[in-house]
Amino acid sequence: MIIKSRLTGSTWRYGILLAIVLFIPASAFAQTKPSTSPSPQPQASPSTTLERRFFKNILSDQKAIWTFPLRLQGEDARWLVPFGVSTAALIATDRRTAAEIRESDSQLTASRDISRLGAAETTGGLAAAFYLVGRARNDRRLKETGLLGAEALIDGLIVSESLKTITQRPRPLEDNGRGRFFRGGNSFPSGHAIGAWSFATVVANEYDNNRLIKFSAYGLAAAVSISRYTGERHFLSDIFVGSVIGYGVGRYVYRTHHDPNNNSGDGSTQHRTSSKLFPMIVPSYDRRAREYGINLAWSF
């Protein structure tokens, strides 16, 4: 009877874990599909409205994320099943893949330095910089990028800390690297991956027509995520799930609260003004010559 009770309790806990792993990213992705009726549509509202509704939008985001399992549809299996299988495979092999990392001072130092790009103070500072520069230059796209980036970061932080509290998975250098859940740790999922991908996705969507910005944003997010593995701070499954959640949260926030009036046909920002203090920055890209760069302009 004792053995039966332990097995039942373990099965129940891992059942909850599987549901969480599947449904949290599911809510972020499926809420962005235009064909899904409960999905909020993009709001044609100015940045000042985003400022006034900032905290209300976060509450509505959280409600949409955590209640989405009630609105799952059959077509969601197209990506829920591959995601669930991939996550299960990574969890099953986490202990082996974590043991494959060869420790060296230079590797750990480089990984630690790169991972700082995904720290809350870094991504939060970047979001604030976008917003403040946008206000100073009266640039609506920069302002929106900062506001939506901050919103996505907070949304991701709430989801990350909630999942860490529920799953309680020790980090690779703890508990003999077994990677077992419900052992009092905070490894699953990777908060750095969630933060980096949520912010990068907002930036990439805001400047979707500029490949340099888009690839740079996603490239930095990928580098931060990988550094958490090479720095022995997370298992691969922690990083995979965190990256998917971050991407989904950033995409949801952008598609739900983006102001279409901020778009312009060539990918540059409308209502952009240059000044003596802040230059007008216009990305340039020549496909034939394969040249990338930026143009700076001041008004005197």
Kinemage of the C-alpha trace (Angstrom):
@kinemage 1
@onewidth
@group {chain A} dominant
@subgroup {mainchain}
@vectorlist {calphas} color= white
{ca met a 1} P 0.000 0.000 0.000
{ca ile a 2} L 2.836 2.384 0.694
{ca ile a 3} L 4.399 1.801 -2.711
{ca lys a 4} L 1.084 2.286 -4.434
{ca ser a 5} L 0.526 5.586 -2.653
{ca arg a 6} L 3.941 6.895 -3.693
{ca leu a 7} L 3.429 5.962 -7.313
{ca thr a 8} L 0.032 7.600 -7.391
{ca gly a 9} L 1.384 10.812 -5.877
{ca ser a 10} L 4.299 10.910 -8.297
{ca thr a 11} L 2.053 10.306 -11.279
{ca trp a 12} L -0.256 13.092 -10.176
{ca arg a 13} L 2.580 15.583 -9.816
{ca tyr a 14} L 4.152 14.746 -13.165
{ca gly a 15} L 0.751 14.941 -14.782
{ca ile a 16} L 0.425 18.523 -13.560
{ca leu a 17} L 3.944 19.286 -14.801
{ca leu a 18} L 3.157 17.947 -18.289
{ca ala a 19} L -0.024 20.002 -18.465
{ca ile a 20} L 1.850 23.165 -17.466
{ca val a 21} L 4.670 22.562 -19.949
{ca leu a 22} L 2.177 22.148 -22.781
{ca phe a 23} L -0.448 24.750 -21.947
{ca ile a 24} L 1.659 27.793 -21.058
{ca pro a 25} L 3.425 27.992 -24.440
{ca ala a 26} L 0.156 26.929 -26.076
{ca ser a 27} L -1.614 29.970 -24.733
{ca ala a 28} L 1.074 32.305 -25.999
{ca phe a 29} L 1.092 30.897 -29.525
{ca ala a 30} L -2.552 30.118 -30.153
{ca gln a 31} L -3.753 33.468 -28.873
{ca thr a 32} L -2.007 35.075 -31.835
{ca lys a 33} L -3.864 33.153 -34.521
{ca pro a 34} L -6.237 35.387 -36.471
{ca ser a 35} L -8.729 32.540 -36.984
{ca thr a 36} L -9.235 31.924 -33.269
{ca ser a 37} L -12.313 33.829 -32.147
{ca pro a 38} L -11.301 34.488 -28.506
{ca ser a 39} L -8.019 36.086 -29.631
{ca pro a 40} L -7.866 39.844 -29.007
{ca gln a 41} L -7.400 41.849 -32.190
{ca pro a 42} L -4.673 44.506 -32.581
{ca gln a 43} L -5.762 47.788 -31.061
{ca ala a 44} L -5.299 50.921 -33.154
{ca ser a 45} L -4.376 53.015 -30.137
{ca pro a 46} L -1.614 55.614 -29.717
{ca ser a 47} L 1.331 55.160 -27.398
{ca thr a 48} L -0.308 57.338 -24.760
{ca thr a 49} L -3.088 54.757 -24.523
{ca leu a 50} L -0.491 52.035 -24.030
{ca glu a 51} L 1.020 54.082 -21.235
{ca arg a 52} L -2.325 54.528 -19.470
{ca arg a 53} L -3.339 50.902 -19.915
{ca phe a 54} L 0.092 49.395 -19.240
{ca phe a 55} L -0.793 47.513 -16.052
{ca lys a 56} L -4.319 46.686 -17.236
{ca asn a 57} L -2.828 45.151 -20.365
{ca ile a 58} L -0.523 42.998 -18.242
{ca leu a 59} L -3.508 41.719 -16.256
{ca ser a 60} L -5.412 40.914 -19.436
{ca asp a 61} L -2.333 39.169 -20.837
{ca gln a 62} L -2.053 36.972 -17.760
{ca lys a 63} L -5.716 36.101 -17.895
{ca ala a 64} L -5.409 35.088 -21.540
{ca ile a 65} L -2.298 32.993 -20.891
{ca trp a 66} L -3.483 31.074 -17.852
{ca thr a 67} L -7.044 30.454 -19.034
{ca phe a 68} L -6.239 29.385 -22.567
{ca pro a 69} L -6.378 25.619 -21.828
{ca leu a 70} L -10.142 26.105 -21.583
{ca arg a 71} L -10.196 27.200 -25.222
{ca leu a 72} L -7.909 24.618 -26.818
{ca gln a 73} L -9.005 23.407 -30.248
{ca gly a 74} L -8.203 20.320 -32.284
{ca glu a 75} L -6.007 22.217 -34.716
{ca asp a 76} L -3.654 23.161 -31.877
{ca ala a 77} L -2.365 19.580 -31.922
{ca arg a 78} L -0.326 20.466 -35.026
{ca trp a 79} L 2.293 22.157 -32.880
{ca leu a 80} L 1.310 21.027 -29.366
{ca val a 81} L 2.264 17.426 -30.123
{ca pro a 82} L 5.730 18.214 -31.611
{ca phe a 83} L 6.427 20.622 -28.788
{ca gly a 84} L 5.374 18.117 -26.142
{ca val a 85} L 7.408 15.302 -27.707
{ca ser a 86} L 10.488 17.526 -28.026
{ca thr a 87} L 10.201 18.681 -24.427
{ca ala a 88} L 9.777 15.126 -23.128
{ca ala a 89} L 12.799 13.944 -25.143
{ca leu a 90} L 14.987 16.749 -23.815
{ca ile a 91} L 13.927 16.129 -20.212
{ca ala a 92} L 14.697 12.424 -20.614
{ca thr a 93} L 18.211 13.182 -21.875
{ca asp a 94} L 18.996 16.247 -19.748
{ca arg a 95} L 21.268 14.464 -17.318
{ca arg a 96} L 23.339 12.990 -20.157
{ca thr a 97} L 23.618 16.216 -22.174
{ca ala a 98} L 24.520 18.240 -19.082
{ca ala a 99} L 27.363 15.824 -18.337
{ca glu a 100} L 28.781 16.336 -21.840
{ca ile a 101} L 29.803 19.933 -21.145
{ca arg a 102} L 33.536 20.283 -20.673
{ca glu a 103} L 34.262 22.761 -17.939
{ca ser a 104} L 36.885 25.455 -18.483
{ca asp a 105} L 37.390 28.865 -16.927
{ca ser a 106} L 37.271 30.634 -20.279
{ca gln a 107} L 34.043 28.877 -21.282
{ca leu a 108} L 32.313 29.653 -18.007
{ca thr a 109} L 33.503 33.266 -18.092
{ca ala a 110} L 32.300 33.796 -21.669
{ca ser a 111} L 28.976 32.137 -20.917
{ca arg a 112} L 28.478 34.302 -17.847
{ca asp a 113} L 29.266 37.484 -19.800
{ca ile a 114} L 26.906 36.623 -22.649
{ca ser a 115} L 24.106 35.598 -20.300
{ca arg a 116} L 24.154 39.070 -18.763
{ca leu a 117} L 22.547 40.319 -21.971
{ca gly a 118} L 19.418 38.421 -20.943
{ca ala a 119} L 19.397 39.547 -17.324
{ca ala a 120} L 16.357 41.488 -16.129
{ca glu a 121} L 18.367 44.659 -15.532
{ca thr a 122} L 19.753 44.524 -19.094
{ca thr a 123} L 16.543 43.805 -20.971
{ca gly a 124} L 14.594 46.144 -18.712
{ca gly a 125} L 17.171 48.871 -19.310
{ca leu a 126} L 16.915 48.380 -23.074
{ca ala a 127} L 13.134 48.650 -22.931
{ca ala a 128} L 13.431 51.861 -20.899
{ca ala a 129} L 15.986 53.236 -23.372
{ca phe a 130} L 13.668 52.571 -26.325
{ca tyr a 131} L 10.841 54.356 -24.545
{ca leu a 132} L 12.811 57.351 -23.287
{ca val a 133} L 14.564 57.982 -26.613
{ca gly a 134} L 11.227 57.598 -28.360
{ca arg a 135} L 9.677 60.237 -26.115
{ca ala a 136} L 12.600 62.600 -26.584
{ca arg a 137} L 12.445 62.267 -30.373
{ca asn a 138} L 8.665 61.997 -30.616
{ca asp a 139} L 9.173 58.605 -32.298
{ca arg a 140} L 6.029 56.542 -31.823
{ca arg a 141} L 7.577 53.267 -32.938
{ca leu a 142} L 10.473 53.542 -30.508
{ca lys a 143} L 8.054 54.410 -27.705
{ca glu a 144} L 5.828 51.462 -28.521
{ca thr a 145} L 8.811 49.113 -28.723
{ca gly a 146} L 9.840 50.161 -25.227
{ca leu a 147} L 6.328 49.854 -23.803
{ca leu a 148} L 5.501 46.517 -25.407
{ca gly a 149} L 8.983 45.211 -24.655
{ca ala a 150} L 8.547 46.049 -20.971
{ca glu a 151} L 5.064 44.513 -20.973
{ca ala a 152} L 6.386 41.287 -22.517
{ca leu a 153} L 9.240 41.167 -20.004
{ca ile a 154} L 6.860 41.482 -17.054
{ca asp a 155} L 4.492 38.912 -18.523
{ca gly a 156} L 7.389 36.524 -19.046
{ca leu a 157} L 8.729 37.142 -15.538
{ca ile a 158} L 5.366 36.292 -13.979
{ca val a 159} L 5.085 33.080 -15.981
{ca ser a 160} L 8.716 32.160 -15.300
{ca glu a 161} L 8.549 32.644 -11.541
{ca ser a 162} L 5.215 30.817 -11.339
{ca leu a 163} L 6.578 27.793 -13.204
{ca lys a 164} L 9.783 27.772 -11.168
{ca thr a 165} L 7.751 27.740 -7.962
{ca ile a 166} L 5.589 24.879 -9.219
{ca thr a 167} L 8.254 22.672 -10.826
{ca gln a 168} L 11.075 23.216 -8.281
{ca arg a 169} L 13.814 21.699 -10.398
{ca pro a 170} L 17.418 21.984 -9.132
{ca arg a 171} L 20.062 23.353 -11.482
{ca pro a 172} L 22.588 21.086 -13.247
{ca leu a 173} L 25.262 21.550 -10.562
{ca glu a 174} L 22.778 20.698 -7.791
{ca asp a 175} L 21.262 17.363 -6.720
{ca asn a 176} L 24.112 15.517 -8.496
{ca gly a 177} L 22.853 16.791 -11.840
{ca arg a 178} L 19.833 14.474 -11.823
{ca gly a 179} L 17.451 17.167 -12.992
{ca arg a 180} L 14.532 15.821 -10.971
{ca phe a 181} L 11.491 17.995 -10.430
{ca phe a 182} L 9.856 18.979 -7.121
{ca arg a 183} L 13.216 19.024 -5.319
{ca gly a 184} L 13.261 22.659 -4.213
{ca gly a 185} L 15.184 24.191 -7.135
{ca asn a 186} L 14.439 27.012 -9.573
{ca ser a 187} L 15.899 25.825 -12.873
{ca phe a 188} L 12.788 25.149 -14.975
{ca pro a 189} L 12.258 27.066 -17.181
{ca ser a 190} L 15.137 29.429 -17.971
{ca gly a 191} L 14.166 32.961 -16.972
{ca his a 192} L 16.984 34.426 -19.051
{ca ala a 193} L 15.685 32.636 -22.146
{ca ile a 194} L 12.147 33.847 -21.522
{ca gly a 195} L 13.267 37.443 -21.015
{ca ala a 196} L 15.646 37.505 -23.980
{ca trp a 197} L 13.168 35.935 -26.421
{ca ser a 198} L 10.131 37.928 -25.278
{ca phe a 199} L 11.937 41.249 -25.726
{ca ala a 200} L 13.699 40.178 -28.938
{ca thr a 201} L 10.393 39.074 -30.463
{ca val a 202} L 8.785 42.454 -29.799
{ca val a 203} L 11.759 44.268 -31.369
{ca ala a 204} L 11.845 41.904 -34.353
{ca asn a 205} L 8.130 42.355 -35.011
{ca glu a 206} L 8.304 46.130 -34.664
{ca tyr a 207} L 11.077 46.238 -37.275
{ca asp a 208} L 9.932 43.267 -39.311
{ca asn a 209} L 11.003 44.821 -42.618
{ca asn a 210} L 14.586 45.294 -41.453
{ca arg a 211} L 16.460 42.016 -41.621
{ca leu a 212} L 19.511 43.301 -39.790
{ca ile a 213} L 17.520 44.311 -36.714
{ca lys a 214} L 15.344 41.208 -36.864
{ca phe a 215} L 18.199 38.704 -37.159
{ca ser a 216} L 20.307 40.576 -34.601
{ca ala a 217} L 17.501 40.487 -32.047
{ca tyr a 218} L 16.851 36.783 -32.494
{ca gly a 219} L 20.574 36.032 -32.706
{ca leu a 220} L 21.260 37.706 -29.368
{ca ala a 221} L 18.338 35.871 -27.774
{ca ala a 222} L 19.697 32.562 -29.077
{ca ala a 223} L 23.187 33.402 -27.801
{ca val a 224} L 21.846 34.205 -24.339
{ca ser a 225} L 19.874 30.953 -24.280
{ca ile a 226} L 22.843 28.814 -25.323
{ca ser a 227} L 25.094 30.534 -22.799
{ca arg a 228} L 22.838 29.342 -19.984
{ca tyr a 229} L 23.580 25.772 -21.081
{ca thr a 230} L 27.313 26.164 -21.659
{ca gly a 231} L 27.554 28.043 -18.367
{ca glu a 232} L 25.970 25.048 -16.591
{ca arg a 233} L 23.108 27.119 -15.273
{ca his a 234} L 20.300 25.240 -17.034
{ca phe a 235} L 19.441 21.975 -18.707
{ca leu a 236} L 18.587 21.959 -22.404
{ca ser a 237} L 14.899 21.400 -21.681
{ca asp a 238} L 14.878 24.464 -19.386
{ca ile a 239} L 16.244 26.557 -22.231
{ca phe a 240} L 14.010 25.075 -24.921
{ca val a 241} L 10.793 25.600 -22.978
{ca gly a 242} L 11.911 29.051 -21.833
{ca ser a 243} L 12.740 30.118 -25.391
{ca val a 244} L 9.388 28.920 -26.717
{ca ile a 245} L 7.493 30.663 -23.926
{ca gly a 246} L 9.459 33.880 -24.412
{ca tyr a 247} L 8.870 33.901 -28.157
{ca gly a 248} L 5.180 33.180 -27.686
{ca val a 249} L 4.711 35.868 -25.038
{ca gly a 250} L 6.498 38.502 -27.119
{ca arg a 251} L 4.487 37.605 -30.197
{ca tyr a 252} L 1.210 37.686 -28.284
{ca val a 253} L 1.933 41.075 -26.700
{ca tyr a 254} L 2.900 42.618 -30.033
{ca arg a 255} L -0.053 41.269 -32.006
{ca thr a 256} L -2.536 42.164 -29.295
{ca his a 257} L -1.420 45.703 -28.431
{ca his a 258} L 0.500 46.921 -31.484
{ca asp a 259} L -0.722 50.151 -33.095
{ca pro a 260} L -0.827 49.594 -36.898
{ca asn a 261} L -0.507 53.348 -37.444
{ca asn a 262} L 3.123 53.111 -36.376
{ca asn a 263} L 3.997 51.088 -39.473
{ca ser a 264} L 5.440 52.499 -42.639
{ca gly a 265} L 5.873 50.926 -46.033
{ca asp a 266} L 9.666 50.840 -46.118
{ca gly a 267} L 10.161 49.630 -42.578
{ca ser a 268} L 11.275 52.997 -41.230
{ca thr a 269} L 9.505 54.772 -38.410
{ca gln a 270} L 6.798 57.319 -39.037
{ca his a 271} L 6.655 60.636 -37.217
{ca arg a 272} L 10.384 60.507 -36.676
{ca thr a 273} L 12.115 63.753 -35.903
{ca ser a 274} L 15.811 64.556 -35.716
{ca ser a 275} L 17.342 67.018 -33.307
{ca lys a 276} L 20.673 68.404 -32.193
{ca leu a 277} L 20.728 66.013 -29.243
{ca phe a 278} L 19.206 62.832 -30.711
{ca pro a 279} L 19.977 61.856 -34.294
{ca met a 280} L 17.494 60.308 -36.657
{ca ile a 281} L 18.612 56.689 -37.145
{ca val a 282} L 17.522 55.057 -40.396
{ca pro a 283} L 18.702 51.476 -41.080
{ca ser a 284} L 19.947 50.901 -44.647
{ca tyr a 285} L 20.146 47.654 -46.573
{ca asp a 286} L 21.284 47.019 -50.131
{ca arg a 287} L 20.413 43.453 -51.148
{ca arg a 288} L 22.410 43.451 -54.390
{ca ala a 289} L 25.551 44.876 -52.860
{ca arg a 290} L 25.009 42.911 -49.629
{ca glu a 291} L 25.690 46.035 -47.601
{ca tyr a 292} L 24.214 46.778 -44.201
{ca gly a 293} L 24.422 49.970 -42.212
{ca ile a 294} L 22.650 52.901 -40.613
{ca asn a 295} L 22.246 56.553 -41.512
{ca leu a 296} L 22.434 59.236 -38.821
{ca ala a 297} L 20.939 62.717 -39.294
{ca trp a 298} L 20.948 65.766 -37.024
{ca ser a 299} L 19.022 68.996 -37.475
{ca phe a 300} L 20.979 72.270 -36.990
